[in-house]
Amino acid sequence: CDPEELDYIIPGNDDAIRAVKLIVSKMADAVIEANQGEESLTAADANADAEVEATDVEEVAADAE
């Protein structure tokens, strides 16, 4: 292994299977948490877009009258 290619160094007892499982589980938890946050932001954006479209339709209808 060439340590110069590493972006993030995680110090630990990496020969012990328990240490590897702990580090990997924390990394997986962070990925899951990030994905959940991204999904909630996407849902919020969709709701905001729907509100803007509804307002635009109402304005066009008012202008047409």
mmCIF file of the N, C-alpha and C atoms, coordinates in Angstrom:
data_MODEL
# 
_entry.id   MODEL 
# 
loop_
_atom_site.group_PDB 
_atom_site.id 
_atom_site.type_symbol 
_atom_site.label_atom_id 
_atom_site.label_alt_id 
_atom_site.label_comp_id 
_atom_site.label_asym_id 
_atom_site.label_entity_id 
_atom_site.label_seq_id 
_atom_site.pdbx_PDB_ins_code 
_atom_site.Cartn_x 
_atom_site.Cartn_y 
_atom_site.Cartn_z 
_atom_site.occupancy 
_atom_site.B_iso_or_equiv 
_atom_site.pdbx_formal_charge 
_atom_site.auth_seq_id 
_atom_site.auth_comp_id 
_atom_site.auth_asym_id 
_atom_site.auth_atom_id 
_atom_site.pdbx_PDB_model_num 
ATOM 1   N N  . CYS A 1 1  ? 0.829   -1.188 0.000   1.00 0.00 ? 1  CYS A N  1 
ATOM 2   C CA . CYS A 1 1  ? 0.000   0.000  0.000   1.00 0.00 ? 1  CYS A CA 1 
ATOM 3   C C  . CYS A 1 1  ? 0.873   1.252  0.000   1.00 0.00 ? 1  CYS A C  1 
ATOM 4   N N  . ASP A 1 2  ? 0.490   2.181  -0.845  1.00 0.00 ? 2  ASP A N  1 
ATOM 5   C CA . ASP A 1 2  ? 1.184   3.454  -0.920  1.00 0.00 ? 2  ASP A CA 1 
ATOM 6   C C  . ASP A 1 2  ? 0.374   4.488  -0.142  1.00 0.00 ? 2  ASP A C  1 
ATOM 7   N N  . PRO A 1 3  ? 0.852   4.930  1.018   1.00 0.00 ? 3  PRO A N  1 
ATOM 8   C CA . PRO A 1 3  ? 0.081   5.868  1.837   1.00 0.00 ? 3  PRO A CA 1 
ATOM 9   C C  . PRO A 1 3  ? -0.094  7.245  1.206   1.00 0.00 ? 3  PRO A C  1 
ATOM 10  N N  . GLU A 1 4  ? 0.671   7.562  0.170   1.00 0.00 ? 4  GLU A N  1 
ATOM 11  C CA . GLU A 1 4  ? 0.534   8.866  -0.474  1.00 0.00 ? 4  GLU A CA 1 
ATOM 12  C C  . GLU A 1 4  ? -0.766  8.984  -1.268  1.00 0.00 ? 4  GLU A C  1 
ATOM 13  N N  . GLU A 1 5  ? -1.418  7.865  -1.584  1.00 0.00 ? 5  GLU A N  1 
ATOM 14  C CA . GLU A 1 5  ? -2.665  7.888  -2.343  1.00 0.00 ? 5  GLU A CA 1 
ATOM 15  C C  . GLU A 1 5  ? -3.891  8.070  -1.450  1.00 0.00 ? 5  GLU A C  1 
ATOM 16  N N  . LEU A 1 6  ? -3.690  8.106  -0.147  1.00 0.00 ? 6  LEU A N  1 
ATOM 17  C CA . LEU A 1 6  ? -4.809  8.219  0.781   1.00 0.00 ? 6  LEU A CA 1 
ATOM 18  C C  . LEU A 1 6  ? -5.289  9.660  0.891   1.00 0.00 ? 6  LEU A C  1 
ATOM 19  N N  . ASP A 1 7  ? -6.619  9.822  0.930   1.00 0.00 ? 7  ASP A N  1 
ATOM 20  C CA . ASP A 1 7  ? -7.204  11.144 1.142   1.00 0.00 ? 7  ASP A CA 1 
ATOM 21  C C  . ASP A 1 7  ? -7.498  11.376 2.614   1.00 0.00 ? 7  ASP A C  1 
ATOM 22  N N  . TYR A 1 8  ? -8.016  10.355 3.290   1.00 0.00 ? 8  TYR A N  1 
ATOM 23  C CA . TYR A 1 8  ? -8.379  10.463 4.699   1.00 0.00 ? 8  TYR A CA 1 
ATOM 24  C C  . TYR A 1 8  ? -7.701  9.342  5.468   1.00 0.00 ? 8  TYR A C  1 
ATOM 25  N N  . ILE A 1 9  ? -6.990  9.705  6.501   1.00 0.00 ? 9  ILE A N  1 
ATOM 26  C CA . ILE A 1 9  ? -6.321  8.715  7.339   1.00 0.00 ? 9  ILE A CA 1 
ATOM 27  C C  . ILE A 1 9  ? -7.201  8.446  8.545   1.00 0.00 ? 9  ILE A C  1 
ATOM 28  N N  . ILE A 1 10 ? -7.474  7.163  8.798   1.00 0.00 ? 10 ILE A N  1 
ATOM 29  C CA . ILE A 1 10 ? -8.271  6.770  9.956   1.00 0.00 ? 10 ILE A CA 1 
ATOM 30  C C  . ILE A 1 10 ? -7.360  5.952  10.863  1.00 0.00 ? 10 ILE A C  1 
ATOM 31  N N  . PRO A 1 11 ? -6.884  6.558  11.950  1.00 0.00 ? 11 PRO A N  1 
ATOM 32  C CA . PRO A 1 11 ? -6.004  5.808  12.841  1.00 0.00 ? 11 PRO A CA 1 
ATOM 33  C C  . PRO A 1 11 ? -6.790  4.736  13.585  1.00 0.00 ? 11 PRO A C  1 
ATOM 34  N N  . GLY A 1 12 ? -6.182  3.608  13.774  1.00 0.00 ? 12 GLY A N  1 
ATOM 35  C CA . GLY A 1 12 ? -6.845  2.541  14.522  1.00 0.00 ? 12 GLY A CA 1 
ATOM 36  C C  . GLY A 1 12 ? -6.058  1.252  14.409  1.00 0.00 ? 12 GLY A C  1 
ATOM 37  N N  . ASN A 1 13 ? -6.500  0.270  15.162  1.00 0.00 ? 13 ASN A N  1 
ATOM 38  C CA . ASN A 1 13 ? -5.891  -1.048 15.135  1.00 0.00 ? 13 ASN A CA 1 
ATOM 39  C C  . ASN A 1 13 ? -6.549  -1.817 13.995  1.00 0.00 ? 13 ASN A C  1 
ATOM 40  N N  . ASP A 1 14 ? -6.045  -1.608 12.781  1.00 0.00 ? 14 ASP A N  1 
ATOM 41  C CA . ASP A 1 14 ? -6.722  -2.153 11.620  1.00 0.00 ? 14 ASP A CA 1 
ATOM 42  C C  . ASP A 1 14 ? -6.503  -3.639 11.389  1.00 0.00 ? 14 ASP A C  1 
ATOM 43  N N  . ASP A 1 15 ? -5.691  -4.330 12.249  1.00 0.00 ? 15 ASP A N  1 
ATOM 44  C CA . ASP A 1 15 ? -5.573  -5.776 12.068  1.00 0.00 ? 15 ASP A CA 1 
ATOM 45  C C  . ASP A 1 15 ? -6.677  -6.514 12.822  1.00 0.00 ? 15 ASP A C  1 
ATOM 46  N N  . ALA A 1 16 ? -7.296  -5.876 13.775  1.00 0.00 ? 16 ALA A N  1 
ATOM 47  C CA . ALA A 1 16 ? -8.339  -6.528 14.563  1.00 0.00 ? 16 ALA A CA 1 
ATOM 48  C C  . ALA A 1 16 ? -9.670  -6.427 13.820  1.00 0.00 ? 16 ALA A C  1 
ATOM 49  N N  . ILE A 1 17 ? -10.347 -7.562 13.672  1.00 0.00 ? 17 ILE A N  1 
ATOM 50  C CA . ILE A 1 17 ? -11.606 -7.587 12.933  1.00 0.00 ? 17 ILE A CA 1 
ATOM 51  C C  . ILE A 1 17 ? -12.651 -6.705 13.605  1.00 0.00 ? 17 ILE A C  1 
ATOM 52  N N  . ARG A 1 18 ? -12.632 -6.615 14.928  1.00 0.00 ? 18 ARG A N  1 
ATOM 53  C CA . ARG A 1 18 ? -13.597 -5.758 15.621  1.00 0.00 ? 18 ARG A CA 1 
ATOM 54  C C  . ARG A 1 18 ? -13.372 -4.291 15.275  1.00 0.00 ? 18 ARG A C  1 
ATOM 55  N N  . ALA A 1 19 ? -12.126 -3.891 15.166  1.00 0.00 ? 19 ALA A N  1 
ATOM 56  C CA . ALA A 1 19 ? -11.820 -2.503 14.812  1.00 0.00 ? 19 ALA A CA 1 
ATOM 57  C C  . ALA A 1 19 ? -12.267 -2.207 13.384  1.00 0.00 ? 19 ALA A C  1 
ATOM 58  N N  . VAL A 1 20 ? -12.024 -3.139 12.478  1.00 0.00 ? 20 VAL A N  1 
ATOM 59  C CA . VAL A 1 20 ? -12.437 -2.956 11.089  1.00 0.00 ? 20 VAL A CA 1 
ATOM 60  C C  . VAL A 1 20 ? -13.953 -2.855 11.007  1.00 0.00 ? 20 VAL A C  1 
ATOM 61  N N  . LYS A 1 21 ? -14.663 -3.743 11.717  1.00 0.00 ? 21 LYS A N  1 
ATOM 62  C CA . LYS A 1 21 ? -16.131 -3.707 11.714  1.00 0.00 ? 21 LYS A CA 1 
ATOM 63  C C  . LYS A 1 21 ? -16.647 -2.383 12.277  1.00 0.00 ? 21 LYS A C  1 
ATOM 64  N N  . LEU A 1 22 ? -16.025 -1.884 13.324  1.00 0.00 ? 22 LEU A N  1 
ATOM 65  C CA . LEU A 1 22 ? -16.447 -0.618 13.927  1.00 0.00 ? 22 LEU A CA 1 
ATOM 66  C C  . LEU A 1 22 ? -16.267 0.544  12.950  1.00 0.00 ? 22 LEU A C  1 
ATOM 67  N N  . ILE A 1 23 ? -15.108 0.624  12.345  1.00 0.00 ? 23 ILE A N  1 
ATOM 68  C CA . ILE A 1 23 ? -14.823 1.721  11.416  1.00 0.00 ? 23 ILE A CA 1 
ATOM 69  C C  . ILE A 1 23 ? -15.753 1.663  10.207  1.00 0.00 ? 23 ILE A C  1 
ATOM 70  N N  . VAL A 1 24 ? -15.939 0.471  9.646   1.00 0.00 ? 24 VAL A N  1 
ATOM 71  C CA . VAL A 1 24 ? -16.794 0.328  8.466   1.00 0.00 ? 24 VAL A CA 1 
ATOM 72  C C  . VAL A 1 24 ? -18.247 0.618  8.811   1.00 0.00 ? 24 VAL A C  1 
ATOM 73  N N  . SER A 1 25 ? -18.699 0.201  9.994   1.00 0.00 ? 25 SER A N  1 
ATOM 74  C CA . SER A 1 25 ? -20.095 0.469  10.366  1.00 0.00 ? 25 SER A CA 1 
ATOM 75  C C  . SER A 1 25 ? -20.333 1.972  10.548  1.00 0.00 ? 25 SER A C  1 
ATOM 76  N N  . LYS A 1 26 ? -19.365 2.686  11.109  1.00 0.00 ? 26 LYS A N  1 
ATOM 77  C CA . LYS A 1 26 ? -19.505 4.141  11.262  1.00 0.00 ? 26 LYS A CA 1 
ATOM 78  C C  . LYS A 1 26 ? -19.524 4.834  9.901   1.00 0.00 ? 26 LYS A C  1 
ATOM 79  N N  . MET A 1 27 ? -18.699 4.351  8.979   1.00 0.00 ? 27 MET A N  1 
ATOM 80  C CA . MET A 1 27 ? -18.697 4.920  7.635   1.00 0.00 ? 27 MET A CA 1 
ATOM 81  C C  . MET A 1 27 ? -20.035 4.654  6.942   1.00 0.00 ? 27 MET A C  1 
ATOM 82  N N  . ALA A 1 28 ? -20.568 3.447  7.096   1.00 0.00 ? 28 ALA A N  1 
ATOM 83  C CA . ALA A 1 28 ? -21.858 3.105  6.488   1.00 0.00 ? 28 ALA A CA 1 
ATOM 84  C C  . ALA A 1 28 ? -22.976 3.951  7.085   1.00 0.00 ? 28 ALA A C  1 
ATOM 85  N N  . ASP A 1 29 ? -22.946 4.161  8.404   1.00 0.00 ? 29 ASP A N  1 
ATOM 86  C CA . ASP A 1 29 ? -23.956 5.004  9.054   1.00 0.00 ? 29 ASP A CA 1 
ATOM 87  C C  . ASP A 1 29 ? -23.923 6.428  8.501   1.00 0.00 ? 29 ASP A C  1 
ATOM 88  N N  . ALA A 1 30 ? -22.727 6.945  8.263   1.00 0.00 ? 30 ALA A N  1 
ATOM 89  C CA . ALA A 1 30 ? -22.596 8.301  7.727   1.00 0.00 ? 30 ALA A CA 1 
ATOM 90  C C  . ALA A 1 30 ? -23.168 8.387  6.314   1.00 0.00 ? 30 ALA A C  1 
ATOM 91  N N  . VAL A 1 31 ? -22.937 7.357  5.506   1.00 0.00 ? 31 VAL A N  1 
ATOM 92  C CA . VAL A 1 31 ? -23.475 7.341  4.142   1.00 0.00 ? 31 VAL A CA 1 
ATOM 93  C C  . VAL A 1 31 ? -24.997 7.278  4.175   1.00 0.00 ? 31 VAL A C  1 
ATOM 94  N N  . ILE A 1 32 ? -25.549 6.422  5.032   1.00 0.00 ? 32 ILE A N  1 
ATOM 95  C CA . ILE A 1 32 ? -27.005 6.295  5.148   1.00 0.00 ? 32 ILE A CA 1 
ATOM 96  C C  . ILE A 1 32 ? -27.614 7.613  5.605   1.00 0.00 ? 32 ILE A C  1 
ATOM 97  N N  . GLU A 1 33 ? -27.001 8.251  6.592   1.00 0.00 ? 33 GLU A N  1 
ATOM 98  C CA . GLU A 1 33 ? -27.505 9.535  7.097   1.00 0.00 ? 33 GLU A CA 1 
ATOM 99  C C  . GLU A 1 33 ? -27.472 10.605 6.006   1.00 0.00 ? 33 GLU A C  1 
ATOM 100 N N  . ALA A 1 34 ? -26.415 10.622 5.232   1.00 0.00 ? 34 ALA A N  1 
ATOM 101 C CA . ALA A 1 34 ? -26.308 11.602 4.148   1.00 0.00 ? 34 ALA A CA 1 
ATOM 102 C C  . ALA A 1 34 ? -27.371 11.359 3.085   1.00 0.00 ? 34 ALA A C  1 
ATOM 103 N N  . ASN A 1 35 ? -27.619 10.093 2.752   1.00 0.00 ? 35 ASN A N  1 
ATOM 104 C CA . ASN A 1 35 ? -28.648 9.779  1.758   1.00 0.00 ? 35 ASN A CA 1 
ATOM 105 C C  . ASN A 1 35 ? -30.031 10.171 2.245   1.00 0.00 ? 35 ASN A C  1 
ATOM 106 N N  . GLN A 1 36 ? -30.315 9.982  3.524   1.00 0.00 ? 36 GLN A N  1 
ATOM 107 C CA . GLN A 1 36 ? -31.619 10.358 4.067   1.00 0.00 ? 36 GLN A CA 1 
ATOM 108 C C  . GLN A 1 36 ? -31.792 11.874 4.029   1.00 0.00 ? 36 GLN A C  1 
ATOM 109 N N  . GLY A 1 37 ? -30.755 12.608 4.321   1.00 0.00 ? 37 GLY A N  1 
ATOM 110 C CA . GLY A 1 37 ? -30.817 14.064 4.253   1.00 0.00 ? 37 GLY A CA 1 
ATOM 111 C C  . GLY A 1 37 ? -31.036 14.541 2.833   1.00 0.00 ? 37 GLY A C  1 
ATOM 112 N N  . GLU A 1 38 ? -30.402 13.871 1.885   1.00 0.00 ? 38 GLU A N  1 
ATOM 113 C CA . GLU A 1 38 ? -30.557 14.233 0.478   1.00 0.00 ? 38 GLU A CA 1 
ATOM 114 C C  . GLU A 1 38 ? -31.985 13.968 0.015   1.00 0.00 ? 38 GLU A C  1 
ATOM 115 N N  . GLU A 1 39 ? -32.578 12.855 0.464   1.00 0.00 ? 39 GLU A N  1 
ATOM 116 C CA . GLU A 1 39 ? -33.955 12.530 0.089   1.00 0.00 ? 39 GLU A CA 1 
ATOM 117 C C  . GLU A 1 39 ? -34.927 13.558 0.651   1.00 0.00 ? 39 GLU A C  1 
ATOM 118 N N  . SER A 1 40 ? -34.700 14.000 1.890   1.00 0.00 ? 40 SER A N  1 
ATOM 119 C CA . SER A 1 40 ? -35.611 14.983 2.475   1.00 0.00 ? 40 SER A CA 1 
ATOM 120 C C  . SER A 1 40 ? -35.474 16.331 1.772   1.00 0.00 ? 40 SER A C  1 
ATOM 121 N N  . LEU A 1 41 ? -34.265 16.686 1.352   1.00 0.00 ? 41 LEU A N  1 
ATOM 122 C CA . LEU A 1 41 ? -34.079 17.927 0.599   1.00 0.00 ? 41 LEU A CA 1 
ATOM 123 C C  . LEU A 1 41 ? -34.766 17.841 -0.760  1.00 0.00 ? 41 LEU A C  1 
ATOM 124 N N  . THR A 1 42 ? -34.689 16.681 -1.390  1.00 0.00 ? 42 THR A N  1 
ATOM 125 C CA . THR A 1 42 ? -35.331 16.494 -2.686  1.00 0.00 ? 42 THR A CA 1 
ATOM 126 C C  . THR A 1 42 ? -36.842 16.624 -2.550  1.00 0.00 ? 42 THR A C  1 
ATOM 127 N N  . ALA A 1 43 ? -37.411 16.052 -1.494  1.00 0.00 ? 43 ALA A N  1 
ATOM 128 C CA . ALA A 1 43 ? -38.853 16.145 -1.266  1.00 0.00 ? 43 ALA A CA 1 
ATOM 129 C C  . ALA A 1 43 ? -39.256 17.593 -0.999  1.00 0.00 ? 43 ALA A C  1 
ATOM 130 N N  . ALA A 1 44 ? -38.452 18.313 -0.240  1.00 0.00 ? 44 ALA A N  1 
ATOM 131 C CA . ALA A 1 44 ? -38.750 19.718 0.050   1.00 0.00 ? 44 ALA A CA 1 
ATOM 132 C C  . ALA A 1 44 ? -38.686 20.553 -1.228  1.00 0.00 ? 44 ALA A C  1 
ATOM 133 N N  . ASP A 1 45 ? -37.712 20.268 -2.084  1.00 0.00 ? 45 ASP A N  1 
ATOM 134 C CA . ASP A 1 45 ? -37.607 20.981 -3.357  1.00 0.00 ? 45 ASP A CA 1 
ATOM 135 C C  . ASP A 1 45 ? -38.820 20.704 -4.238  1.00 0.00 ? 45 ASP A C  1 
ATOM 136 N N  . ALA A 1 46 ? -39.282 19.463 -4.246  1.00 0.00 ? 46 ALA A N  1 
ATOM 137 C CA . ALA A 1 46 ? -40.449 19.108 -5.057  1.00 0.00 ? 46 ALA A CA 1 
ATOM 138 C C  . ALA A 1 46 ? -41.686 19.844 -4.555  1.00 0.00 ? 46 ALA A C  1 
ATOM 139 N N  . ASN A 1 47 ? -41.839 19.943 -3.235  1.00 0.00 ? 47 ASN A N  1 
ATOM 140 C CA . ASN A 1 47 ? -42.980 20.670 -2.670  1.00 0.00 ? 47 ASN A CA 1 
ATOM 141 C C  . ASN A 1 47 ? -42.907 22.155 -3.023  1.00 0.00 ? 47 ASN A C  1 
ATOM 142 N N  . ALA A 1 48 ? -41.728 22.723 -2.949  1.00 0.00 ? 48 ALA A N  1 
ATOM 143 C CA . ALA A 1 48 ? -41.560 24.141 -3.285  1.00 0.00 ? 48 ALA A CA 1 
ATOM 144 C C  . ALA A 1 48 ? -41.870 24.378 -4.760  1.00 0.00 ? 48 ALA A C  1 
ATOM 145 N N  . ASP A 1 49 ? -41.430 23.466 -5.626  1.00 0.00 ? 49 ASP A N  1 
ATOM 146 C CA . ASP A 1 49 ? -41.715 23.595 -7.058  1.00 0.00 ? 49 ASP A CA 1 
ATOM 147 C C  . ASP A 1 49 ? -43.213 23.516 -7.323  1.00 0.00 ? 49 ASP A C  1 
ATOM 148 N N  . ALA A 1 50 ? -43.901 22.630 -6.618  1.00 0.00 ? 50 ALA A N  1 
ATOM 149 C CA . ALA A 1 50 ? -45.348 22.490 -6.800  1.00 0.00 ? 50 ALA A CA 1 
ATOM 150 C C  . ALA A 1 50 ? -46.067 23.769 -6.382  1.00 0.00 ? 50 ALA A C  1 
ATOM 151 N N  . GLU A 1 51 ? -45.604 24.398 -5.294  1.00 0.00 ? 51 GLU A N  1 
ATOM 152 C CA . GLU A 1 51 ? -46.211 25.649 -4.838  1.00 0.00 ? 51 GLU A CA 1 
ATOM 153 C C  . GLU A 1 51 ? -45.995 26.764 -5.859  1.00 0.00 ? 51 GLU A C  1 
ATOM 154 N N  . VAL A 1 52 ? -44.808 26.825 -6.439  1.00 0.00 ? 52 VAL A N  1 
ATOM 155 C CA . VAL A 1 52 ? -44.505 27.845 -7.441  1.00 0.00 ? 52 VAL A CA 1 
ATOM 156 C C  . VAL A 1 52 ? -45.379 27.634 -8.671  1.00 0.00 ? 52 VAL A C  1 
ATOM 157 N N  . GLU A 1 53 ? -45.531 26.380 -9.105  1.00 0.00 ? 53 GLU A N  1 
ATOM 158 C CA . GLU A 1 53 ? -46.363 26.099 -10.270 1.00 0.00 ? 53 GLU A CA 1 
ATOM 159 C C  . GLU A 1 53 ? -47.813 26.484 -10.005 1.00 0.00 ? 53 GLU A C  1 
ATOM 160 N N  . ALA A 1 54 ? -48.314 26.191 -8.815  1.00 0.00 ? 54 ALA A N  1 
ATOM 161 C CA . ALA A 1 54 ? -49.695 26.536 -8.473  1.00 0.00 ? 54 ALA A CA 1 
ATOM 162 C C  . ALA A 1 54 ? -49.885 28.051 -8.503  1.00 0.00 ? 54 ALA A C  1 
ATOM 163 N N  . THR A 1 55 ? -48.918 28.783 -7.981  1.00 0.00 ? 55 THR A N  1 
ATOM 164 C CA . THR A 1 55 ? -48.988 30.243 -7.991  1.00 0.00 ? 55 THR A CA 1 
ATOM 165 C C  . THR A 1 55 ? -48.963 30.772 -9.420  1.00 0.00 ? 55 THR A C  1 
ATOM 166 N N  . ASP A 1 56 ? -48.098 30.201 -10.266 1.00 0.00 ? 56 ASP A N  1 
ATOM 167 C CA . ASP A 1 56 ? -48.016 30.626 -11.664 1.00 0.00 ? 56 ASP A CA 1 
ATOM 168 C C  . ASP A 1 56 ? -49.337 30.389 -12.388 1.00 0.00 ? 56 ASP A C  1 
ATOM 169 N N  . VAL A 1 57 ? -49.952 29.237 -12.146 1.00 0.00 ? 57 VAL A N  1 
ATOM 170 C CA . VAL A 1 57 ? -51.229 28.921 -12.788 1.00 0.00 ? 57 VAL A CA 1 
ATOM 171 C C  . VAL A 1 57 ? -52.299 29.904 -12.342 1.00 0.00 ? 57 VAL A C  1 
ATOM 172 N N  . GLU A 1 58 ? -52.320 30.232 -11.056 1.00 0.00 ? 58 GLU A N  1 
ATOM 173 C CA . GLU A 1 58 ? -53.306 31.183 -10.540 1.00 0.00 ? 58 GLU A CA 1 
ATOM 174 C C  . GLU A 1 58 ? -53.105 32.568 -11.158 1.00 0.00 ? 58 GLU A C  1 
ATOM 175 N N  . GLU A 1 59 ? -51.856 32.991 -11.312 1.00 0.00 ? 59 GLU A N  1 
ATOM 176 C CA . GLU A 1 59 ? -51.572 34.297 -11.904 1.00 0.00 ? 59 GLU A CA 1 
ATOM 177 C C  . GLU A 1 59 ? -52.001 34.340 -13.368 1.00 0.00 ? 59 GLU A C  1 
ATOM 178 N N  . VAL A 1 60 ? -51.739 33.270 -14.097 1.00 0.00 ? 60 VAL A N  1 
ATOM 179 C CA . VAL A 1 60 ? -52.126 33.216 -15.507 1.00 0.00 ? 60 VAL A CA 1 
ATOM 180 C C  . VAL A 1 60 ? -53.641 33.235 -15.627 1.00 0.00 ? 60 VAL A C  1 
ATOM 181 N N  . ALA A 1 61 ? -54.322 32.501 -14.745 1.00 0.00 ? 61 ALA A N  1 
ATOM 182 C CA . ALA A 1 61 ? -55.786 32.474 -14.775 1.00 0.00 ? 61 ALA A CA 1 
ATOM 183 C C  . ALA A 1 61 ? -56.350 33.859 -14.462 1.00 0.00 ? 61 ALA A C  1 
ATOM 184 N N  . ALA A 1 62 ? -55.750 34.554 -13.508 1.00 0.00 ? 62 ALA A N  1 
ATOM 185 C CA . ALA A 1 62 ? -56.213 35.897 -13.148 1.00 0.00 ? 62 ALA A CA 1 
ATOM 186 C C  . ALA A 1 62 ? -55.979 36.874 -14.298 1.00 0.00 ? 62 ALA A C  1 
ATOM 187 N N  . ASP A 1 63 ? -54.858 36.743 -14.992 1.00 0.00 ? 63 ASP A N  1 
ATOM 188 C CA . ASP A 1 63 ? -54.560 37.616 -16.129 1.00 0.00 ? 63 ASP A CA 1 
ATOM 189 C C  . ASP A 1 63 ? -55.512 37.353 -17.296 1.00 0.00 ? 63 ASP A C  1 
ATOM 190 N N  . ALA A 1 64 ? -55.929 36.108 -17.445 1.00 0.00 ? 64 ALA A N  1 
ATOM 191 C CA . ALA A 1 64 ? -56.806 35.744 -18.555 1.00 0.00 ? 64 ALA A CA 1 
ATOM 192 C C  . ALA A 1 64 ? -58.210 36.297 -18.355 1.00 0.00 ? 64 ALA A C  1 
ATOM 193 N N  . GLU A 1 65 ? -58.613 36.488 -17.121 1.00 0.00 ? 65 GLU A N  1 
ATOM 194 C CA . GLU A 1 65 ? -59.961 36.991 -16.842 1.00 0.00 ? 65 GLU A CA 1 
ATOM 195 C C  . GLU A 1 65 ? -59.987 38.446 -17.103 1.00 0.00 ? 65 GLU A C  1 
# 
